[in-house]
Amino acid sequence: MILRSRSRITCTIILSVLMVWALSYLVIIKLSIKLFDKSDSDLVFLKYDLKRESDNLAELKRRLGIGQPRVLPNSSKSPHQLRPNVGDELTEHRRPTLREHFQDNNTLIINNTRYIRDHFHALEDDWPYKSGPGDKGHSVILTADEKNKSQATFHLHQFSLYSSDKMSLDRSLKDVRHKECKDVLYPVDLPDASVVIIFYNEAWSTLLRTVHSIINRSPLHLIKEIILVDDFSDLDHLKKPLDDYVATLRVPVVVIHQPVRSGLIRCRMSGAEVATGQVITFLDSHCECNTGWLEPMLAEIHKDRTHIVCPMIDQINDSTFAYVNSHGSPDHASLGGFDWNIIFNWFPLGQEELTKYKENPTYNFKSPTMAGGLFAIDRSYWFELGTYDSEMQIWGGENIEISLRAWMCGGELRFVPCSRVGHVFRKKSPYQHKTSNISTSINRNIVRLAEVWLDEYKPFFYAKNPAAKKVDPGDISARLALRERLHCKSFKWYLDNIWPTGSMSKKFHFIGEVRNANVNFCMDDKATKVGNVDVELYGCHQLGGNQLITYTSNKEFRIGNLCVDSIGLGMKAKLLSCHGQGGNQEWIIDANNGWIIHSGGSCMTAHGFQPREREATNTIVMETCDRKNMFQSWTLTQNEDTLQLLVNPL
């Protein structure tokens, strides 16, 4: 009897467990089906942390029945394919793939974490990118014969067309973002974007790889349209074949063929005019957007519509098309700036922004200017801020002009580390503008910028660029009226508050030429833009320009963006990046003896002028100070036009 009672109890327990299991299974199936009827109206954030949830992927597929012969209710639409003619139709014989679930249903919930379809491609089991040349951003490997073919066509675009054409338009890339970028929370109500791309005689493969990368790595509901503006190209493949091809893509693509050659500035303005997205994103025509490139830029604009944002730009090698992670750590981060030539350059990140960036690798740091090729801006703010200066021609200076205008008129400019876009950097342009001279246009553009925005610092610009005095900027009254209407701040405010670490923000004791009294030669920067070169002496011309030297309150001699530096006795004076810490870049002016004394105690000495030195170049060497040494006598002649910029003149 006891055994029979125990058997009954055991059977009862087993049956109870089985019933509980069965009921739980039915509940799970019911929830997995209802899961896709879930409205996203209650969602506040989306989370992208696929690595953390990778263990749940198998369970997710089991719940969805992926690979099993059952069709999810209300999913009768054919799936959108990642590219034309790839994949099959959704039928009653095949369960939808994970991508298709996301296509027709905005969210999935795994372990109480809500995912939005922005990142569906990273979860997909049938990854769209095929293995081949350049896969995962690697170099395209060419044989000796192929290298010869590549070199034969390199001049056409100033990159290896042969390497580009060997790669798939959908080649895969490594996700080079910092790992914390994958944990960032973004609002679900991000604005949508119109992506505007300007091209002229662009190669088919690079142009379309740019377009494909946008489509493959963007949440499709955030891409309102892609706008391609053709600046009157004369290559046949950029006419009807391009129009026909983009018509097959799964996002709206508009092609505008300009009737005449207009230049980058006016083409971008044309593209922006027809854009309907809440945000305008400008890209170059030889880029590759990397994973998660769009959302962080849109999120920053969503936070404040007056923020203009730029992705971190990675390098794509012009020969091998290797995708190079150019921003491996915060220590390598740079901000955009310019010198007194009003030419854009990269500079080290200031200490305040660098500290914030190191503490938070997802921090969108401020920058005084942008390079100009790749950026996003709220569409309404683009027009409110005054778009580009329509009287600027072709390209050049427009990036600095809009940067100054944004900062001085109430906006901000930020770089977004979690947004990564690769760009083919060419060593020179392969094209010529048939209707205008590029140099003339750039000079005119920069003079327009200077006349509108530099205020009392204009004389410094003209002293550094004497040829600019002869350039007619045209009518600037409309831009001056825009500045007044926007209640913009002064250029001095910009230097003091936005770029206090820049070379233009220093307190100057002297601006002029530094001449060796004995040989009548002057310090000259040789128009160098890189450091670690000798300071050389050239015949004095009294025109400023390359011989315009500044002496700052930090006791630095600055030539352009570089500082005169020397290790000490017996060593040459070099041009190196300014560090502001004194030491090897600290110089004392002894007016009584005409000496320029290094912090180590030795004196600047003109070298290469004595008979025994005829083989040497005209450089500056540090020697023991000696009143009898005529080559140690220097005179500083102040530029009269910049006197008002001096603090405690020498």
Sequence and secondary structure as in RCSB ss.txt:
>XXXX:A:sequence
MILRSRSRITCTIILSVLMVWALSYLVIIKLSIKLFDKSDSDLVFLKYDLKRESDNLAELKRRLGIGQPRVLPNS
SKSPHQLRPNVGDELTEHRRPTLREHFQDNNTLIINNTRYIRDHFHALEDDWPYKSGPGDKGHSVILTADEKNKS
QATFHLHQFSLYSSDKMSLDRSLKDVRHKECKDVLYPVDLPDASVVIIFYNEAWSTLLRTVHSIINRSPLHLIKE
IILVDDFSDLDHLKKPLDDYVATLRVPVVVIHQPVRSGLIRCRMSGAEVATGQVITFLDSHCECNTGWLEPMLAE
IHKDRTHIVCPMIDQINDSTFAYVNSHGSPDHASLGGFDWNIIFNWFPLGQEELTKYKENPTYNFKSPTMAGGLF
AIDRSYWFELGTYDSEMQIWGGENIEISLRAWMCGGELRFVPCSRVGHVFRKKSPYQHKTSNISTSINRNIVRLA
EVWLDEYKPFFYAKNPAAKKVDPGDISARLALRERLHCKSFKWYLDNIWPTGSMSKKFHFIGEVRNANVNFCMDD
KATKVGNVDVELYGCHQLGGNQLITYTSNKEFRIGNLCVDSIGLGMKAKLLSCHGQGGNQEWIIDANNGWIIHSG
GSCMTAHGFQPREREATNTIVMETCDRKNMFQSWTLTQNEDTLQLLVNPL
>XXXX:A:secstr
 HHHHHHHHHHHHHHHHHHHHHHHHHHHHHHHHHGGG  STT  EEE  TTTTGGGHHHHHHHHTTTSS   TT 
 S    SSTT S    TTS   HHHHHHHSSEEEETTEEEEGGGHHHH SS S    TTGGG      HHHHHHH
HHHHHHHTS HHHHHHS TT      S GGGGG EEETT   EEEEEEESS  HHHHHHHHHHHHHTS GGGEEE
EEEEE S   GGGSHHHHHHHTTSSS EEEEE SS   HHHHHHHHHHH  SSEEEEE SSEEE TT SHHHHHH
HHH TTEEEEEEEEEE TTT  EE    SGGG EEEEE TT  EEEEE  HHHHHHHHH TT  EE SB  SSSE
EEEHHHHHHTT S TTS SSSSHHHHHHHHHHHTT EEEEEEEEEEEEE  SS     TTS HHHHHHHHHHHHH
HHH GGGHHHHHHH GGGGG      HHHHHHHHHTT   HHHHHHHT TTSGGGS EEEEEEEEETTTTEEEE 
TT  SSSEE EEEE  SS GGG EEEETTS EEETTEEEE  STT B EEEE  SS GGG EEEETTTTEEEETT
S EEEEES SGGGTTS SEEEEE   TT GGG EEEEE GGGGGGBSS  
